[in-house]
């Protein structure tokens, strides 16, 4: 679990930050089915985006839009964990926080569809 160490500077701080990040990836992968699905999709879609992009900019847009999905899922899962830590009883604000996080994930998926569509659909005509 990450914590603030004010005495950690330079390389030591970077090593601790990396360790906390890997713990976050592991936790999300172990506990969140949606995150696992997104990671498996990335394994197929990132090489596809690199192959289908005609220019470095197209490839970058296609890959970056894909990476925003698990980034958003990580943030959403963090919000859900905090809400659940506070309490499992139904509360309007807890539901709203979870719904807003879910909406962010949804918009990141829409972004993928828009970017890929704008790049690939014109090639059909």
N, C-alpha and C positions, 0 to 999 in steps of 0.2 A: 504494500500500500504506500502510495507516494506521500511525502511530507516535505516541509520546507526545512532545508539545512542551510543556514546563513553562513556557516563556515566552509561550505563546499564552493570552491571557485575553480574556474578553468576546466581542465580535463576531468577532474573528479566530479564536478557538477554535471558535465556532459554525460559521463558514464552513469551517474545516478538517474538523470533525466531519461536516458535510453532504457535503463532497467525498468523504470516506471511505465514508460511507453509500451514496452514489450509485455509487461504485466497486464496493461489495459487491453492490448490486442488479444492476449490469451483469454482473459476473462470474458471479453465480448464474444470471441469465437466459441468458447465453451458454453456460454449461457444464452446466446442469442441466435436462434435459427435463421432469422433474416440476414444477419451478418455473415453467417456461414454460406448461405445461398449467394449473397452478393460477391463474396470472395471467389467462390467456384465460378460464377459468371465472369468475373474479371479474368480468370485464367484463360478463358476462351475469347472474351471480347477485346482485351488489350492487344493481343497479337493480331486480331481481326482489324482493329482500328489502325494499327501500324501498317498493315498490308493494304487496307482499302483507302487510306489517305493518299491523295496525289501529291501533296506538298508537305513540308515540315509543319506548316501552320495547321493544315487539316489534321495531320496525325496528332499534333499537340492538343488541338481542340477535342478530338474524339477521345483520346486517352484521359485528358484532364476532366472532361465531363463524366467519364466513368468513375474516376477516383473520387469525385465529389459525393457519390452515393454512399460508399462505406464511411467516408469522413462524416457525413451527416448522420449515418446510422450509429456511429460511435457516440456522437453528441446526444442523439436521441436516447440511446441506451443509458448514458450517464444520467440524463434527466430522469428517466424511468427508475433507475436504481435509487436516486436520491428521494424521489417521491415515495417509492416503496419502503425506504428506510424510515421515513417519517411516520408512515402508518399505512396499513392495507385497507382500512375502512374507506368507503366511498366518500369523496369530498369533491365539490364542484371545481375547486382550484386544482386539485390533483388530476382530475379528469381533463381539465383544460390544458394543463401543462403537458400531459401525455399526448393529447390530441394535436397540440401545436407541434410537438416534436415529430409526430407521425406525418403531419402536413409538410414539414420540412423535408423529410425523406421522400415523400411523394413528389414534391417539386424538384428534387434533385434527379429523380427518375424521369420526370417530364423534360428536364434540361437535356438529359442524354438523348431522348427521343427527338427533341427539336434539333440539336446539333447534328446528330447522325442523319436525320431526315434532310436538313438543309444541305448537307454535303452529298448525300447519296441519291436522293430523289431526282435532282436535275440530270444525273447521269443516265436515267432511264428514258429521257426524252431527247 
